[in-house]
Every structure is written in structure tokens, then in C-alpha cells.
Amino acid sequence: MATIPDVADALVTVLNDADLSQSFTAVRKYRPIYELREIGDLTITVVPKEQGQVLADRVRAQMDFGLDIGIQKKLTTGGNAEVDILMELVEEIIDLIRNTRVFGVAKWMKTENNPIFAPEHLSEMRVFTSILTVTLRAFIA
């Protein structure tokens, strides 16, 4: 049976094995709280968010897993060029997830990025923060 930690770990593995424009090591956390000094480098955090089950057919249940991917980095200037580079990485991660499609026993259903970044983090802390919400689906007997 698929569990949300298993699915989250599979997503972390895909992120860490990817060859993207910027290097990072993604981690899974239930409590993604960082001190400002800890965010200096690119920080990618996968957070199990929600799960639900519905009857799929006479013998199987459909399980949907919601996971958040936090992309954060302390900026030096906070200018457009610096933010553009990080927005490009966000788009690369969205494409990676869509093209990978299978994460352990779960399959990709959708990715949302709303809002695309946290303006208050930029203005108050000069930290880029973008949250992707990914829905993955598995079927169990």
C-alpha cells in the first residue's frame, strides 16, 4: 500500500536525481520552518500536505496525495534578473514532474503554482519563496 511518506520520498528522489539549471538537495520535512540564516543557499523542501481516498471501483480505492514543494533562496539584490533565474527553476521543476509522471506507485495528476512567489518574503526578508502543490494518485485494493 502506498503511504504519503513513500510518495513524498519518491518525489524527493526524482528532484535530487534531476539535471536542472541549478543544483540542490531536496529534503522531506513535516515542519518546513527555517531560520533566515538557513535559507542562504537554494532550499528545496517537500512537505506532505494532504491525502484522500474515494472508491474507484468494486475492489479498489483511489488515493490522492497532495504534496507541497517549497523553493526558497535568500537573494542578494532582489532584482528582476535574480528572481527570473529562480522562476526559471520553478518552471523546470514543473516540467520535470509532468514529464516524470510516475513517483513510486503514484502517478502525477496536476501541479499548481498559485501564487507563483510570495511577494511579502521578497519585500520583508529578501527571500524568494515559491510553492508548488503537486497531486499524485495511486490505486489500492
N, CA, C and O of each residue as an XYZ file, in Angstrom:
564
protein
N       0.835     -1.183      0.000
C       0.000      0.000      0.000
C       0.880      1.248      0.000
O       1.900      1.297      0.689
N       0.493      2.223     -0.751
C       1.228      3.483     -0.816
C       0.915      4.330      0.410
O      -0.236      4.437      0.831
N       1.949      4.923      0.969
C       1.752      5.867      2.062
C       2.300      7.217      1.628
O       3.146      7.292      0.737
N       1.824      8.269      2.249
C       2.264      9.599      1.844
C       3.774      9.796      2.053
O       4.393     10.481      1.240
N       4.405      9.228      3.107
C       5.864      9.361      3.184
C       6.579      8.670      2.023
O       7.575      9.184      1.514
N       6.072      7.497      1.600
C       6.676      6.792      0.461
C       6.594      7.629     -0.807
O       7.568      7.747     -1.550
N       5.431      8.203     -1.044
C       5.221      9.010     -2.248
C       6.077     10.274     -2.181
O       6.674     10.671     -3.182
N       6.141     10.905     -1.013
C       6.972     12.106     -0.849
C       8.445     11.774     -1.065
O       9.165     12.542     -1.703
N       8.899     10.640     -0.539
C      10.295     10.236     -0.738
C      10.594      9.966     -2.207
O      11.681     10.292     -2.684
N       9.648      9.377     -2.929
C       9.839      9.150     -4.363
C       9.974     10.478     -5.101
O      10.788     10.597     -6.017
N       9.187     11.471     -4.712
C       9.282     12.801     -5.318
C      10.633     13.437     -5.006
O      11.247     14.039     -5.887
N      11.101     13.316     -3.773
C      12.421     13.842     -3.392
C      13.508     13.194     -4.242
O      14.412     13.882     -4.717
N      13.433     11.887     -4.439
C      14.429     11.177     -5.248
C      14.450     11.696     -6.678
O      15.522     11.917     -7.240
N      13.279     11.891     -7.269
C      13.207     12.424     -8.639
C      13.839     13.811     -8.700
O      14.610     14.102     -9.614
N      13.518     14.665     -7.737
C      14.089     16.012     -7.718
C      15.609     15.967     -7.584
O      16.313     16.691     -8.287
N      16.116     15.128     -6.695
C      17.562     15.064     -6.458
C      18.328     14.427     -7.605
O      19.507     14.726     -7.798
N      17.688     13.561     -8.362
C      18.350     12.909     -9.497
C      18.297     13.738    -10.772
O      18.961     13.404    -11.754
N      17.525     14.806    -10.772
C      17.327     15.612    -11.986
C      18.546     16.483    -12.277
O      19.256     16.921    -11.371
N      18.763     16.718    -13.558
C      19.830     17.613    -14.017
C      19.173     18.927    -14.435
O      18.789     19.099    -15.592
N      19.049     19.847    -13.485
C      18.382     21.122    -13.736
C      19.405     22.250    -13.772
O      20.594     22.017    -13.553
N      18.958     23.457    -14.043
C      19.859     24.600    -14.210
C      20.597     24.975    -12.931
O      21.659     25.595    -12.991
N      20.055     24.610    -11.786
C      20.704     24.889    -10.508
C      20.761     23.609     -9.690
O      19.850     22.782     -9.742
N      21.841     23.456     -8.938
C      21.974     22.239     -8.131
C      21.397     22.474     -6.738
O      21.451     23.580     -6.199
N      20.848     21.411     -6.177
C      20.252     21.462     -4.846
C      20.081     20.041     -4.340
O      20.184     19.079     -5.100
N      19.821     19.925     -3.061
C      19.440     18.658     -2.458
C      18.091     18.869     -1.782
O      17.986     19.567     -0.774
N      17.076     18.260     -2.350
C      15.729     18.358     -1.783
C      15.635     17.456     -0.556
O      16.283     16.412     -0.487
N      14.821     17.873      0.407
C      14.580     17.074      1.606
C      13.079     17.017      1.871
O      12.323     17.892      1.448
N      12.664     15.967      2.580
C      11.268     15.863      3.007
C      11.193     16.281      4.466
O      11.982     15.828      5.295
N      10.232     17.154      4.771
C      10.039     17.608      6.152
C       8.552     17.751      6.430
O       7.773     18.091      5.540
N       8.167     17.490      7.669
C       6.800     17.755      8.090
C       6.663     19.174      8.621
O       5.572     19.744      8.618
N       7.754     19.731      9.067
C       7.742     21.068      9.663
C       8.780     21.924      8.930
O       9.919     22.028      9.383
N       8.408     22.524      7.829
C       9.377     23.246      6.992
C       9.631     24.677      7.470
O       9.384     25.641      6.746
N      10.120     24.793      8.687
C      10.378     26.121      9.238
C      11.887     26.311      9.306
O      12.601     25.518      9.918
N      12.359     27.382      8.664
C      13.783     27.673      8.610
C      14.053     29.044      9.204
O      13.233     29.955      9.095
N      15.202     29.178      9.828
C      15.690     30.491     10.218
C      16.202     31.168      8.952
O      16.639     30.496      8.018
N      16.147     32.481      8.923
C      16.580     33.223      7.745
C      18.007     32.860      7.357
O      18.309     32.761      6.168
N      18.888     32.659      8.325
C      20.285     32.325      8.030
C      20.425     30.944      7.381
O      21.425     30.682      6.712
N      19.451     30.066      7.566
C      19.496     28.724      6.991
C      19.099     28.712      5.516
O      19.365     27.736      4.814
N      18.475     29.770      5.045
C      17.954     29.799      3.676
C      18.969     30.353      2.688
O      18.647     30.483      1.507
N      20.176     30.684      3.117
C      21.159     31.290      2.229
C      21.252     30.632      0.867
O      21.101     31.295     -0.159
N      21.498     29.335      0.851
C      21.578     28.607     -0.405
C      20.178     28.198     -0.842
O      19.204     28.359     -0.108
N      20.106     27.674     -2.034
C      18.832     27.190     -2.562
C      18.311     26.064     -1.670
O      19.012     25.082     -1.426
N      17.100     26.209     -1.194
C      16.482     25.243     -0.290
C      15.220     24.702     -0.947
O      14.310     25.460     -1.281
N      15.171     23.382     -1.131
C      14.006     22.723     -1.727
C      13.457     21.743     -0.686
O      14.160     20.835     -0.242
N      12.198     21.941     -0.307
C      11.587     21.128      0.740
C      10.283     20.526      0.228
O       9.423     21.235     -0.295
N      10.147     19.210      0.385
C       8.910     18.508      0.034
C       8.145     18.251      1.331
O       8.665     17.648      2.270
N       6.900     18.721      1.360
C       6.083     18.628      2.566
C       4.796     17.858      2.256
O       3.987     18.316      1.449
N       4.595     16.687      2.891
C       3.310     16.010      2.739
C       2.206     16.917      3.271
O       2.296     17.425      4.389
N       1.166     17.116      2.468
C       0.147     18.112      2.806
C      -1.221     17.497      3.089
O      -1.872     17.845      4.074
N      -1.649     16.590      2.230
C      -2.990     16.030      2.398
C      -3.096     14.708      1.659
O      -2.315     14.408      0.756
N      -4.081     13.930      2.069
C      -4.393     12.701      1.348
C      -5.882     12.429      1.473
O      -6.531     12.803      2.450
N      -6.391     11.773      0.460
C      -7.808     11.442      0.462
C      -8.037     10.140     -0.274
O      -7.255      9.759     -1.145
N      -9.111      9.464      0.079
C      -9.472      8.212     -0.575
C     -10.922      8.261     -1.010
O     -11.788      8.772     -0.301
N     -11.168      7.716     -2.194
C     -12.533      7.523     -2.680
C     -12.601      6.147     -3.329
O     -11.581      5.583     -3.724
N     -13.787      5.625     -3.433
C     -13.991      4.337     -4.082
C     -13.736      4.492     -5.571
O     -14.334      5.349     -6.222
N     -12.847      3.664     -6.115
C     -12.532      3.731     -7.544
C     -13.379      2.739     -8.339
O     -13.889      3.068     -9.410
N     -13.521      1.553     -7.821
C     -14.363      0.532     -8.439
C     -14.732     -0.464     -7.338
O     -14.577     -0.164     -6.154
N     -15.203     -1.609     -7.712
C     -15.708     -2.551     -6.707
C     -14.636     -3.065     -5.759
O     -14.943     -3.455     -4.633
N     -13.394     -3.071     -6.196
C     -12.344     -3.656     -5.354
C     -11.197     -2.699     -5.024
O     -10.319     -3.048     -4.234
N     -11.189     -1.528     -5.600
C     -10.051     -0.623     -5.383
C     -10.490      0.741     -4.869
O     -11.599      1.212     -5.124
N      -9.571      1.349     -4.136
C      -9.749      2.732     -3.689
C      -8.747      3.609     -4.436
O      -7.624      3.195     -4.725
N      -9.173      4.801     -4.733
C      -8.288      5.795     -5.342
C      -7.743      6.660     -4.208
O      -8.509      7.218     -3.422
N      -6.414      6.767     -4.128
C      -5.775      7.603     -3.109
C      -5.110      8.789     -3.790
O      -4.282      8.610     -4.683
N      -5.463      9.983     -3.379
C      -4.816     11.192     -3.876
C      -3.935     11.752     -2.772
O      -4.354     11.888     -1.622
N      -2.707     12.072     -3.151
C      -1.729     12.623     -2.221
C      -1.401     14.047     -2.644
O      -1.050     14.282     -3.800
N      -1.511     14.986     -1.734
C      -1.121     16.365     -2.002
C       0.202     16.656     -1.316
O       0.350     16.441     -0.113
N       1.161     17.145     -2.089
C       2.478     17.471     -1.553
C       2.852     18.879     -1.985
O       2.607     19.274     -3.125
N       3.442     19.628     -1.073
C       3.963     20.949     -1.414
C       5.464     20.846     -1.621
O       6.162     20.144     -0.890
N       5.943     21.553     -2.621
C       7.378     21.694     -2.846
C       7.704     23.162     -2.647
O       7.247     24.018     -3.404
N       8.495     23.447     -1.625
C       8.916     24.819     -1.364
C      10.268     25.074     -1.997
O      11.214     24.314     -1.788
N      10.360     26.144     -2.770
C      11.614     26.562     -3.402
C      11.967     27.906     -2.782
O      11.231     28.879     -2.946
N      13.092     27.968     -2.069
C      13.463     29.198     -1.376
C      14.943     29.502     -1.555
O      15.783     28.605     -1.627
N      15.236     30.808     -1.623
C      16.629     31.252     -1.677
C      16.707     32.686     -1.193
O      15.884     33.527     -1.555
N      17.712     32.954     -0.368
C      17.999     34.320      0.078
C      18.635     35.047     -1.098
O      19.603     34.563     -1.685
N      18.088     36.210     -1.439
C      18.565     36.970     -2.592
C      19.609     37.990     -2.159
O      19.611     38.459     -1.021
N      20.495     38.321     -3.091
C      21.490     39.347     -2.786
C      20.966     40.733     -3.132
O      21.192     41.686     -2.386
N      20.260     40.854     -4.267
C      19.747     42.163     -4.680
C      18.226     42.221     -4.683
O      17.643     43.273     -4.420
N      17.593     41.116     -4.975
C      16.140     41.098     -5.094
C      15.647     41.676     -6.404
O      14.452     41.918     -6.572
N      16.568     41.897     -7.334
C      16.199     42.454     -8.631
C      15.564     41.425     -9.545
O      15.574     40.227     -9.263
N      15.009     41.917    -10.650
C      14.315     41.038    -11.598
C      15.191     39.913    -12.116
O      14.732     38.776    -12.224
N      16.445     40.206    -12.439
C      17.324     39.180    -13.011
C      17.507     38.015    -12.042
O      17.490     36.854    -12.450
N      17.681     38.323    -10.777
C      17.873     37.283     -9.767
C      16.596     36.451     -9.577
O      16.665     35.230     -9.433
N      15.454     37.105     -9.577
C      14.174     36.405     -9.428
C      13.860     35.598    -10.688
O      13.335     34.489    -10.594
N      14.177     36.144    -11.866
C      13.925     35.427    -13.126
C      14.618     34.071    -13.153
O      14.046     33.089    -13.626
N      15.845     34.014    -12.650
C      16.591     32.752    -12.628
C      15.858     31.719    -11.768
O      15.793     30.544    -12.127
N      15.318     32.153    -10.655
C      14.597     31.232     -9.772
C      13.237     30.844    -10.346
O      12.796     29.707    -10.179
N      12.574     31.775    -11.018
C      11.305     31.435    -11.677
C      11.540     30.403    -12.783
O      10.701     29.534    -13.020
N      12.685     30.508    -13.453
C      13.032     29.517    -14.477
C      13.187     28.139    -13.834
O      12.731     27.140    -14.390
N      13.827     28.082    -12.668
C      13.971     26.810    -11.960
C      12.604     26.247    -11.571
O      12.373     25.046    -11.704
N      11.708     27.089    -11.099
C      10.354     26.645    -10.747
C       9.695     26.000    -11.968
O       9.081     24.939    -11.858
N       9.822     26.637    -13.120
C       9.231     26.081    -14.345
C       9.895     24.767    -14.738
O       9.223     23.858    -15.227
N      11.207     24.655    -14.531
C      11.901     23.395    -14.813
C      11.366     22.274    -13.919
O      11.166     21.151    -14.381
N      11.137     22.577    -12.652
C      10.617     21.567    -11.727
C       9.200     21.156    -12.130
O       8.858     19.975    -12.077
N       8.383     22.119    -12.528
C       7.027     21.805    -13.013
C       7.107     20.857    -14.210
O       6.387     19.860    -14.266
N       7.979     21.170    -15.163
C       8.142     20.319    -16.349
C       8.663     18.935    -15.977
O       8.195     17.930    -16.511
N       9.633     18.881    -15.061
C      10.193     17.606    -14.616
C       9.098     16.708    -14.042
O       9.015     15.528    -14.382
N       8.277     17.260    -13.189
C       7.215     16.476    -12.554
C       6.214     15.988    -13.597
O       5.810     14.825    -13.580
N       5.818     16.872    -14.496
C       4.856     16.480    -15.540
C       5.436     15.385    -16.430
O       4.731     14.444    -16.793
N       6.707     15.499    -16.782
C       7.322     14.532    -17.690
C       7.708     13.226    -17.009
O       7.803     12.195    -17.674
N       7.930     13.245    -15.706
C       8.268     12.015    -14.968
C       7.032     11.140    -14.822
O       7.095      9.933    -15.055
N       5.946     11.719    -14.450
C       4.614     11.105    -14.354
C       4.431     10.047    -13.279
O       3.353      9.972    -12.690
N       5.448      9.217    -12.995
C       5.273      8.146    -12.016
C       6.270      8.340    -10.873
O       7.468      8.513    -11.098
N       5.754      8.308     -9.648
C       6.555      8.506     -8.447
C       6.273      7.341     -7.511
O       5.319      7.373     -6.735
N       7.114      6.308     -7.591
C       6.828      5.080     -6.855
C       5.583      4.451     -7.451
O       5.559      4.129     -8.639
N       4.552      4.272     -6.641
C       3.304      3.683     -7.130
C       2.281      4.744     -7.528
O       1.191      4.416     -7.997
N       2.629      6.003     -7.342
C       1.673      7.084     -7.614
C       1.984      7.765     -8.941
O       3.138      7.855     -9.361
N       0.929      8.241     -9.587
C       1.063      8.932    -10.872
C       0.685     10.394    -10.720
O      -0.180     10.757     -9.923
N       1.358     11.223    -11.507
C       1.105     12.663    -11.489
C      -0.281     12.968    -12.040
O      -0.694     12.424    -13.064
N      -0.989     13.851    -11.339
C      -2.304     14.299    -11.786
C      -2.303     15.788    -12.128
O      -2.838     16.189    -13.161
N      -1.697     16.614    -11.254
C      -1.657     18.045    -11.538
C      -0.616     18.726    -10.656
O      -0.209     18.212     -9.614
N      -0.206     19.903    -11.119
C       0.695     20.769    -10.363
C       0.117     22.169    -10.393
O      -0.283     22.663    -11.447
N       0.075     22.807     -9.233
C      -0.392     24.189     -9.142
C       0.715     25.053     -8.549
O       1.487     24.599     -7.704
N       0.782     26.294     -8.999
C       1.773     27.258     -8.512
C       1.068     28.602     -8.353
O       1.194     29.498     -9.187
N       0.317     28.711     -7.247
C      -0.508     29.899     -7.050
C      -0.441     30.339     -5.592
O      -0.918     29.621     -4.714
N       0.135     31.492     -5.320
C       0.768     32.431     -6.244
C       2.146     31.909     -6.664
O       2.692     31.005     -6.032
N       2.692     32.475     -7.714
C       3.958     31.965     -8.236
C       5.146     32.284     -7.335
O       6.177     31.617     -7.410
N       5.008     33.297     -6.486
C       6.019     33.584     -5.469
C       5.340     34.369     -4.350
O       4.231     34.878     -4.517
N       6.023     34.460     -3.208
C       5.474     35.180     -2.053
C       6.044     36.594     -2.025
O       7.191     36.781     -1.618
N       5.266     37.602     -2.452
C       5.785     38.970     -2.504
C       6.227     39.499     -1.141
O       7.178     40.276     -1.056
N       5.538     39.080     -0.069
C       5.919     39.565      1.259
C       7.290     39.048      1.680
O       8.007     39.740      2.402
N       7.671     37.850      1.246
C       9.008     37.335      1.548
C      10.067     38.152      0.817
O      11.131     38.437      1.365
N       9.764     38.528     -0.434
C      10.712     39.358     -1.191
C      10.904     40.712     -0.530
O      12.036     41.162     -0.348
N       9.825     41.353     -0.176
C       9.927     42.718      0.341
C      10.409     42.772      1.792
O      11.157     43.681      2.151
N      10.003     41.834      2.620
C      10.342     41.895      4.038
C      11.657     41.206      4.388
O      12.370     41.662      5.282
N      11.989     40.115      3.699
C      13.177     39.335      4.067
C      14.171     39.170      2.923
O      15.257     38.622      3.112
N      13.800     39.641      1.747
C      14.593     39.446      0.532
C      14.860     37.947      0.295
O      15.979     37.531     -0.003
N      13.790     37.165      0.440
C      13.834     35.723      0.206
C      12.830     35.397     -0.887
O      11.665     35.789     -0.816
N      13.298     34.672     -1.903
C      12.396     34.156     -2.935
C      11.756     32.893     -2.374
O      12.457     31.988     -1.920
N      10.434     32.829     -2.403
C       9.693     31.646     -1.973
C       8.611     31.354     -2.998
O       7.770     32.204     -3.290
N       8.642     30.141     -3.542
C       7.594     29.683     -4.445
C       7.148     28.311     -3.953
O       7.973     27.479     -3.575
N       5.846     28.084     -3.962
C       5.292     26.809     -3.507
C       4.554     26.140     -4.664
O       3.635     26.711     -5.251
N       4.974     24.926     -4.973
C       4.260     24.095     -5.942
C       3.421     23.098     -5.155
O       3.921     22.475     -4.218
N       2.167     22.940     -5.519
C       1.319     21.915     -4.922
C       1.096     20.840     -5.977
O       0.518     21.092     -7.034
N       1.567     19.640     -5.666
C       1.523     18.516     -6.604
C       0.505     17.501     -6.097
O       0.486     17.168     -4.913
N      -0.334     17.016     -6.996
C      -1.277     15.949     -6.660
C      -0.847     14.688     -7.394
O      -0.717     14.678     -8.618
N      -0.627     13.621     -6.626
C      -0.262     12.313     -7.169
C      -1.347     11.322     -6.773
O      -1.968     11.459     -5.718
N      -1.571     10.326     -7.620
C      -2.678      9.382     -7.403
C      -2.192      7.941     -7.484
O      -1.382      7.583     -8.338
N      -2.711      7.123     -6.568
C      -2.435      5.689     -6.579
C      -3.747      4.945     -6.347
O      -4.714      5.506     -5.833
N      -3.760      3.686     -6.730
C      -4.927      2.833     -6.510
C      -4.511      1.666     -5.627
O      -3.446      1.079     -5.819
N      -5.363      1.334     -4.652
C      -5.066      0.219     -3.758
C      -6.267     -0.715     -3.699
O      -7.414     -0.303     -3.876
N      -5.969     -1.976     -3.446
C      -7.041     -2.974     -3.337
C      -7.561     -3.029     -1.924
O      -8.467     -3.809     -1.629
